[in-house]
Amino acid sequence: MRALLAWLSAALMMVTACGDDAPANPKLRAELLQMLKVDQEVRTPEATDEDWDRVEKANTGRMRQILDTHGWPGYAMVGKDGAHAAWALIQHADRDLALQRRGLEMMRQAVEKDDADASDLAYLVDRVRVAERKPQVYGTQWETGPQGEWRPRTYIENEAEVDERRAEVGLKPLKEYLEELKSAG
């Protein structure tokens, strides 16, 4: 009995040491993180249009394959950072609305299972709605106008209640978000 308890204790310590965040597919996690790194490197004013196009096409094609093969790469599969990278890569696939819609539905299901971040999903909801020329739900997509003023890319649905919707998914109030945008840009 004592040996069994010692073995169970050791096994529990090993599981705890590995942590709940150990991804089931570390190779895919590493690939997603590398893809995001390259994506971010070309999202600068210094990058050429050719580099931007090359990276976006490669990432979009690979994300399509990943969704086909694995489904949504959520926390359990690729860890929190890998899941965030998957979201960002789908978010940036602006030239493939069908892929963004597909990722949105898959990610929505993952959020319902606590396998993806609800605030990331909110950004993707708005990104797809902007592409469809529909009102935003969370007010996450902004641009600067001709005079440098910040404005939503499409209007915000029922703006009086946007902060309630933002809070439900873990986003800051819209006023604070806009202050951050203004100070960063």
Backbone as JSON, one array per atom type, in Angstrom:
{
  "sequence": "MRALLAWLSAALMMVTACGDDAPANPKLRAELLQMLKVDQEVRTPEATDEDWDRVEKANTGRMRQILDTHGWPGYAMVGKDGAHAAWALIQHADRDLALQRRGLEMMRQAVEKDDADASDLAYLVDRVRVAERKPQVYGTQWETGPQGEWRPRTYIENEAEVDERRAEVGLKPLKEYLEELKSAG",
  "N": [[0.82, -1.19, 0.0], [1.91, 1.23, 0.85], [3.89, 1.54, -1.09], [2.31, 1.83, -3.37], [1.0, 4.27, -2.78], [3.24, 5.95, -2.72], [4.03, 5.73, -5.37], [1.74, 6.81, -6.67], [1.83, 9.39, -5.63], [4.26, 10.29, -6.72], [3.6, 10.14, -9.43], [1.54, 12.04, -9.57], [2.98, 14.34, -8.92], [4.62, 14.48, -11.16], [2.75, 14.93, -13.21], [1.75, 17.39, -12.34], [4.09, 18.9, -12.52], [4.46, 18.92, -15.23], [2.34, 20.47, -15.94], [-0.86, 21.97, -16.72], [-0.86, 23.33, -19.03], [0.71, 22.16, -20.94], [1.08, 21.65, -24.26], [-0.71, 19.48, -26.51], [0.26, 19.2, -29.02], [3.17, 20.09, -29.57], [4.86, 20.6, -31.73], [3.23, 21.71, -33.73], [2.49, 23.99, -32.32], [4.97, 25.35, -32.16], [5.36, 25.84, -34.87], [3.16, 27.56, -35.46], [3.83, 29.74, -33.82], [6.2, 30.57, -35.06], [5.23, 31.24, -37.59], [3.62, 33.42, -36.89], [5.58, 35.16, -35.95], [6.99, 35.77, -38.33], [4.88, 36.92, -39.73], [4.45, 39.24, -38.18], [6.87, 40.53, -38.61], [6.65, 41.48, -41.22], [4.67, 43.33, -41.07], [5.21, 46.11, -41.07], [6.09, 49.52, -41.81], [8.4, 49.49, -43.33], [8.48, 47.13, -44.75], [8.18, 45.47, -47.89], [5.58, 45.47, -50.43], [5.63, 43.1, -51.83], [6.88, 41.32, -50.03], [4.96, 41.34, -47.98], [2.72, 40.29, -49.35], [3.71, 37.73, -50.03], [4.16, 36.51, -47.53], [1.59, 36.66, -46.38], [0.08, 35.08, -48.17], [1.37, 32.59, -47.9], [0.97, 32.08, -45.14], [-1.83, 32.09, -45.0], [-2.53, 29.96, -46.7], [-1.3, 27.86, -45.29], [-2.67, 27.99, -42.84], [-5.21, 27.25, -43.66], [-4.72, 24.56, -44.29], [-4.03, 23.63, -41.73], [-6.44, 23.99, -40.29], [-8.01, 22.21, -41.73], [-6.76, 19.77, -41.16], [-6.41, 19.62, -38.32], [-8.5, 20.93, -37.07], [-9.71, 23.63, -34.97], [-6.86, 25.12, -33.59], [-6.62, 25.01, -30.44], [-6.17, 25.83, -26.89], [-5.61, 23.35, -25.59], [-4.42, 21.87, -27.59], [-2.26, 23.45, -28.65], [-1.35, 25.15, -26.66], [-1.65, 28.3, -24.83], [-0.25, 30.47, -26.02], [0.2, 29.48, -28.59], [-2.44, 29.12, -29.48], [-3.26, 31.77, -29.48], [-1.58, 32.75, -31.46], [-2.61, 31.33, -33.67], [-5.15, 32.5, -33.83], [-4.38, 35.19, -34.44], [-3.21, 34.84, -36.95], [-5.37, 33.98, -38.5], [-6.96, 36.22, -38.17], [-5.45, 38.07, -39.59], [-5.74, 37.23, -42.18], [-6.9, 38.75, -44.3], [-7.44, 38.75, -47.02], [-8.83, 36.53, -47.55], [-11.75, 35.98, -46.93], [-13.51, 33.85, -46.65], [-11.94, 31.94, -45.32], [-11.5, 33.34, -42.93], [-14.14, 33.46, -41.97], [-14.63, 30.72, -41.6], [-12.64, 30.09, -39.69], [-13.62, 31.72, -37.66], [-16.06, 30.48, -36.92], [-15.1, 27.99, -36.07], [-13.44, 28.8, -33.99], [-15.29, 30.0, -32.32], [-16.68, 27.77, -31.37], [-14.59, 26.58, -29.96], [-14.16, 28.51, -27.95], [-16.53, 28.23, -26.54], [-15.99, 25.85, -25.31], [-14.04, 26.56, -23.56], [-11.52, 26.56, -24.72], [-10.26, 28.47, -26.13], [-9.61, 31.99, -26.42], [-11.98, 34.35, -25.43], [-11.84, 37.1, -25.82], [-10.06, 37.36, -27.97], [-11.67, 36.14, -29.88], [-13.7, 38.06, -30.05], [-12.39, 40.16, -31.39], [-12.03, 38.91, -33.88], [-14.68, 38.45, -34.64], [-15.53, 41.1, -35.08], [-13.7, 41.81, -37.11], [-14.43, 40.16, -39.26], [-17.07, 41.05, -39.6], [-16.63, 43.72, -40.35], [-15.38, 43.3, -42.83], [-17.55, 42.28, -44.15], [-19.04, 44.5, -44.35], [-20.73, 45.11, -42.24], [-22.2, 46.21, -39.1], [-20.02, 46.58, -36.26], [-19.68, 44.49, -33.37], [-18.2, 44.64, -31.01], [-16.55, 46.83, -31.25], [-13.79, 46.85, -32.04], [-12.3, 47.37, -34.3], [-10.63, 49.85, -35.84], [-9.69, 52.87, -37.6], [-7.7, 55.51, -39.03], [-8.89, 58.64, -40.08], [-8.93, 61.1, -42.81], [-7.95, 63.44, -41.56], [-6.46, 62.4, -39.54], [-7.94, 61.55, -37.41], [-9.34, 59.14, -35.17], [-11.56, 56.57, -36.08], [-14.33, 54.26, -36.15], [-14.08, 51.36, -38.24], [-16.38, 50.27, -39.36], [-19.67, 51.21, -38.35], [-20.63, 50.93, -34.86], [-22.64, 48.5, -33.51], [-25.5, 49.18, -31.62], [-24.21, 51.09, -29.8], [-24.42, 52.2, -27.25], [-24.47, 50.06, -25.51], [-22.07, 48.8, -25.83], [-19.87, 48.61, -24.07], [-20.77, 46.82, -22.14], [-20.94, 44.45, -23.63], [-18.26, 44.2, -24.34], [-17.09, 43.84, -21.8], [-18.14, 41.35, -21.13], [-16.56, 39.62, -22.6], [-14.08, 40.05, -21.67], [-12.78, 42.41, -22.44], [-11.45, 45.76, -22.25], [-13.22, 48.82, -21.38], [-14.59, 50.75, -24.09], [-13.73, 53.44, -24.26], [-11.25, 53.42, -22.88], [-9.83, 51.67, -24.54], [-9.73, 53.18, -26.91], [-8.15, 55.32, -26.02], [-5.73, 53.96, -25.68], [-5.22, 53.24, -28.35], [-4.9, 55.78, -29.52], [-2.65, 56.72, -28.13], [-0.74, 54.94, -28.96], [-0.55, 55.29, -31.65]],
  "CA": [[0.0, 0.0, 0.0], [2.8, 2.37, 0.93], [4.53, 1.66, -2.4], [1.3, 2.37, -4.29], [0.83, 5.69, -2.45], [4.45, 6.64, -3.17], [3.98, 5.79, -6.83], [0.69, 7.77, -7.03], [2.34, 10.72, -5.29], [5.26, 10.63, -7.73], [2.9, 10.35, -10.69], [0.85, 13.31, -9.45], [4.0, 15.39, -9.0], [5.07, 14.57, -12.55], [1.68, 15.58, -13.96], [1.73, 18.79, -11.93], [5.28, 19.55, -13.06], [4.23, 19.12, -16.67], [1.4, 21.57, -16.03], [-2.05, 21.81, -17.55], [-0.67, 24.07, -20.26], [1.55, 21.43, -21.88], [0.26, 21.4, -25.45], [-0.73, 18.13, -27.06], [1.0, 19.2, -30.29], [4.18, 21.15, -29.46], [5.42, 20.9, -33.05], [2.31, 22.67, -34.35], [2.63, 25.23, -31.55], [6.2, 26.02, -32.61], [5.12, 26.32, -36.24], [2.27, 28.72, -35.38], [4.59, 30.87, -33.26], [7.13, 31.02, -36.09], [4.42, 31.91, -38.62], [3.23, 34.73, -36.36], [6.8, 35.99, -35.92], [7.22, 36.24, -39.69], [3.75, 37.82, -40.01], [4.69, 40.52, -37.51], [8.03, 41.17, -39.22], [6.29, 42.18, -42.46], [3.63, 44.33, -40.79], [5.91, 47.35, -40.75], [6.17, 50.42, -42.98], [9.6, 49.2, -44.11], [8.3, 45.9, -45.54], [7.69, 45.68, -49.25], [4.31, 44.83, -50.75], [5.92, 41.72, -52.24], [7.09, 40.53, -48.81], [3.66, 41.25, -47.32], [1.91, 39.33, -50.12], [4.3, 36.39, -49.93], [3.92, 35.99, -46.17], [0.15, 36.48, -46.18], [-0.35, 33.92, -48.96], [1.91, 31.38, -47.27], [0.29, 31.85, -43.87], [-3.24, 31.77, -45.26], [-2.57, 28.6, -47.21], [-0.96, 26.91, -44.23], [-3.76, 27.97, -41.86], [-6.28, 26.44, -44.25], [-4.32, 23.16, -44.09], [-4.09, 23.34, -40.29], [-7.84, 23.82, -39.92], [-8.46, 20.95, -42.36], [-6.13, 18.61, -40.52], [-6.48, 19.59, -36.86], [-9.57, 21.73, -36.49], [-9.17, 24.85, -34.37], [-5.74, 24.87, -32.68], [-6.93, 25.64, -29.16], [-5.23, 25.73, -25.78], [-5.19, 21.97, -25.31], [-3.58, 21.38, -28.68], [-1.05, 24.23, -28.92], [-1.06, 26.09, -25.58], [-2.28, 29.62, -24.97], [0.44, 31.3, -27.0], [-0.05, 28.9, -29.91], [-3.83, 29.43, -29.84], [-3.28, 33.2, -29.79], [-0.94, 32.88, -32.78], [-3.58, 30.86, -34.67], [-6.15, 33.58, -33.96], [-3.79, 36.35, -35.14], [-2.99, 34.49, -38.36], [-6.69, 34.02, -39.15], [-7.35, 37.64, -38.14], [-4.7, 38.78, -40.62], [-6.02, 36.64, -43.51], [-7.93, 39.65, -44.83], [-7.73, 38.5, -48.44], [-9.56, 35.27, -47.64], [-12.88, 36.11, -46.01], [-14.06, 32.51, -46.39], [-11.11, 31.34, -44.28], [-11.79, 34.04, -41.69], [-15.46, 32.99, -41.49], [-14.45, 29.35, -41.13], [-11.91, 30.18, -38.43], [-14.52, 32.33, -36.68], [-17.0, 29.46, -36.43], [-14.34, 26.98, -35.32], [-12.97, 29.42, -32.76], [-16.48, 30.19, -31.47], [-16.9, 26.48, -30.7], [-13.49, 26.4, -29.0], [-14.41, 29.4, -26.81], [-17.6, 27.61, -25.76], [-15.38, 24.75, -24.54], [-12.93, 27.16, -22.82], [-10.3, 26.14, -25.39], [-9.75, 29.64, -26.86], [-9.82, 33.25, -25.7], [-13.18, 35.06, -25.86], [-11.5, 38.45, -26.3], [-9.55, 37.18, -29.32], [-12.83, 35.88, -30.71], [-14.39, 39.33, -30.26], [-11.68, 40.86, -32.47], [-12.3, 38.23, -35.14], [-16.08, 38.75, -34.97], [-15.57, 42.44, -35.68], [-12.92, 41.83, -38.35], [-15.28, 39.56, -40.3], [-18.21, 41.94, -39.83], [-16.14, 44.86, -41.12], [-15.19, 42.82, -44.21], [-18.89, 42.1, -44.71], [-19.66, 45.82, -44.27], [-21.77, 45.06, -41.21], [-21.77, 46.9, -37.87], [-19.21, 45.84, -35.29], [-20.32, 44.12, -32.11], [-17.34, 44.98, -29.88], [-15.82, 48.08, -31.49], [-12.35, 46.59, -31.99], [-11.65, 47.68, -35.58], [-10.57, 51.3, -36.01], [-8.77, 53.4, -38.6], [-7.6, 56.96, -38.97], [-9.48, 59.35, -41.21], [-8.04, 62.01, -43.53], [-7.34, 64.4, -40.64], [-5.78, 61.67, -38.49], [-8.85, 61.22, -36.32], [-9.7, 57.73, -35.08], [-12.97, 56.29, -36.34], [-14.55, 52.83, -36.36], [-14.07, 50.98, -39.66], [-17.83, 50.29, -39.61], [-20.25, 51.7, -37.1], [-20.75, 49.96, -33.77], [-24.02, 48.13, -33.23], [-26.0, 49.54, -30.29], [-23.0, 51.57, -29.13], [-24.69, 52.49, -25.84], [-24.25, 48.85, -24.72], [-20.84, 48.13, -26.25], [-19.0, 48.3, -22.93], [-21.29, 45.59, -21.51], [-20.52, 43.32, -24.47], [-16.81, 44.1, -24.21], [-16.8, 43.28, -20.47], [-18.5, 39.92, -21.14], [-15.49, 38.83, -23.22], [-12.8, 40.4, -21.05], [-12.16, 43.59, -23.04], [-11.57, 47.02, -21.54], [-14.23, 49.73, -21.94], [-14.21, 51.33, -25.38], [-12.99, 54.69, -24.06], [-9.87, 53.07, -22.55], [-9.25, 51.1, -25.75], [-9.42, 54.29, -27.82], [-7.0, 56.04, -25.46], [-4.55, 53.16, -26.02], [-4.99, 53.39, -29.79], [-4.4, 57.14, -29.77], [-1.3, 56.87, -27.6], [0.18, 54.07, -29.72], [-0.43, 55.55, -33.06]],
  "C": [[0.86, 1.26, 0.0], [3.49, 2.61, -0.42], [3.57, 2.26, -3.42], [1.09, 3.86, -4.05], [2.05, 6.5, -2.91], [4.44, 6.8, -4.69], [2.94, 6.81, -7.29], [1.15, 9.2, -6.75], [3.36, 11.19, -6.32], [4.6, 10.93, -9.06], [2.18, 11.7, -10.68], [1.82, 14.47, -9.55], [4.48, 15.57, -10.43], [4.02, 15.27, -13.4], [1.63, 17.06, -13.61], [2.93, 19.54, -12.49], [5.13, 19.82, -14.54], [3.25, 20.26, -16.89], [0.23, 21.25, -16.95], [-1.85, 22.46, -18.91], [0.23, 23.36, -21.26], [0.72, 21.08, -23.1], [0.39, 19.98, -25.96], [0.1, 18.06, -28.34], [2.05, 20.32, -30.26], [4.81, 21.52, -30.8], [4.54, 21.92, -33.78], [2.38, 24.01, -33.64], [3.84, 26.02, -32.04], [6.01, 26.59, -34.02], [4.23, 27.56, -36.24], [3.01, 29.95, -34.85], [5.58, 31.43, -34.28], [6.38, 31.76, -37.21], [4.01, 33.3, -38.15], [4.43, 35.67, -36.32], [7.06, 36.59, -37.3], [6.13, 37.23, -40.1], [4.01, 39.2, -39.42], [5.88, 41.27, -38.12], [7.68, 41.93, -40.49], [5.2, 43.22, -42.25], [4.28, 45.61, -40.28], [5.93, 48.23, -42.0], [7.36, 50.11, -43.89], [9.44, 47.98, -45.03], [7.75, 46.24, -46.93], [6.34, 45.0, -49.44], [4.52, 43.37, -51.15], [6.14, 40.81, -51.03], [5.77, 40.29, -48.09], [2.81, 40.2, -48.02], [2.41, 37.91, -49.96], [3.98, 35.76, -48.58], [2.43, 35.73, -45.96], [-0.36, 35.27, -46.95], [0.13, 32.62, -48.33], [1.17, 31.06, -45.97], [-1.17, 31.45, -44.06], [-3.38, 30.34, -45.77], [-2.29, 27.57, -46.13], [-2.06, 26.85, -43.17], [-4.94, 27.17, -42.39], [-5.98, 24.95, -44.03], [-4.44, 22.75, -42.62], [-5.53, 23.12, -39.86], [-8.41, 22.53, -40.5], [-7.99, 19.74, -41.58], [-6.45, 18.49, -39.03], [-7.74, 20.21, -36.27], [-8.96, 22.99, -35.88], [-8.04, 24.5, -33.4], [-5.93, 25.63, -31.36], [-5.86, 25.4, -28.12], [-4.7, 24.32, -25.58], [-4.21, 21.47, -26.36], [-2.24, 22.1, -28.76], [-0.68, 25.22, -27.81], [-1.68, 27.45, -25.85], [-1.59, 30.49, -26.01], [0.25, 30.78, -28.42], [-1.45, 29.2, -30.4], [-3.97, 30.91, -30.21], [-2.65, 33.45, -31.17], [-1.9, 32.44, -33.88], [-4.64, 31.92, -34.91], [-5.58, 34.74, -34.78], [-3.61, 36.06, -36.63], [-4.31, 34.46, -39.12], [-7.17, 35.47, -39.22], [-6.69, 38.4, -39.29], [-4.91, 38.22, -42.03], [-7.1, 37.44, -44.23], [-8.29, 39.4, -46.3], [-8.5, 37.2, -48.65], [-10.68, 35.27, -46.6], [-13.49, 34.75, -45.69], [-13.26, 31.81, -45.29], [-11.37, 32.02, -42.94], [-13.13, 33.59, -41.11], [-15.35, 31.58, -40.91], [-13.73, 29.33, -39.78], [-12.78, 30.75, -37.32], [-15.46, 31.28, -36.09], [-16.28, 28.39, -35.6], [-13.88, 27.55, -33.98], [-14.14, 29.65, -31.8], [-16.77, 28.9, -30.69], [-15.83, 26.21, -29.64], [-13.7, 27.27, -27.76], [-15.5, 28.8, -25.93], [-17.09, 26.47, -24.89], [-14.21, 25.23, -23.68], [-11.58, 26.72, -23.4], [-9.72, 27.26, -26.26], [-10.2, 30.88, -26.1], [-11.02, 34.02, -26.28], [-12.85, 36.46, -26.38], [-10.87, 38.39, -27.69], [-10.71, 36.95, -30.29], [-13.57, 37.17, -31.03], [-13.72, 40.13, -31.38], [-11.98, 40.23, -33.82], [-13.75, 38.44, -35.58], [-16.14, 40.09, -35.68], [-14.82, 42.49, -37.0], [-13.75, 41.27, -39.5], [-16.45, 40.49, -40.61], [-17.8, 43.19, -40.62], [-15.96, 44.46, -42.59], [-16.53, 42.63, -44.92], [-19.68, 43.4, -44.75], [-20.87, 45.85, -43.33], [-21.27, 45.81, -39.98], [-20.96, 45.98, -36.95], [-20.02, 45.56, -34.03], [-19.53, 44.68, -30.92], [-16.53, 46.26, -30.07], [-14.31, 47.93, -31.46], [-11.6, 47.06, -33.23], [-11.76, 49.17, -35.88], [-9.56, 51.65, -37.09], [-8.67, 54.91, -38.39], [-8.17, 57.55, -40.25], [-8.48, 60.31, -41.84], [-7.31, 63.03, -42.65], [-6.63, 63.72, -39.47], [-6.64, 61.31, -37.3], [-9.2, 59.73, -36.35], [-11.19, 57.57, -35.28], [-13.14, 54.78, -36.53], [-14.61, 52.52, -37.86], [-15.48, 50.76, -40.18], [-18.44, 50.71, -38.29], [-20.45, 50.55, -36.11], [-22.23, 49.75, -33.45], [-24.38, 48.5, -31.8], [-24.85, 50.01, -29.39], [-23.21, 51.87, -27.65], [-24.41, 51.28, -24.95], [-22.94, 48.14, -25.05], [-19.93, 47.77, -25.09], [-19.47, 47.05, -22.18], [-20.83, 44.37, -22.31], [-19.01, 43.12, -24.36], [-16.44, 43.45, -22.87], [-17.08, 41.77, -20.44], [-17.39, 39.05, -21.71], [-14.11, 39.23, -22.71], [-12.07, 41.57, -21.69], [-12.39, 44.82, -22.18], [-12.72, 47.84, -22.13], [-13.7, 50.42, -23.2], [-13.38, 52.6, -25.22], [-11.52, 54.41, -23.75], [-9.14, 52.49, -23.76], [-8.85, 52.2, -26.73], [-8.24, 55.12, -27.32], [-5.71, 55.31, -25.77], [-4.2, 53.29, -27.5], [-4.36, 54.74, -30.11], [-2.97, 57.3, -29.28], [-0.28, 56.03, -28.37], [0.41, 54.58, -31.15], [-0.38, 56.92, -33.53]]
}
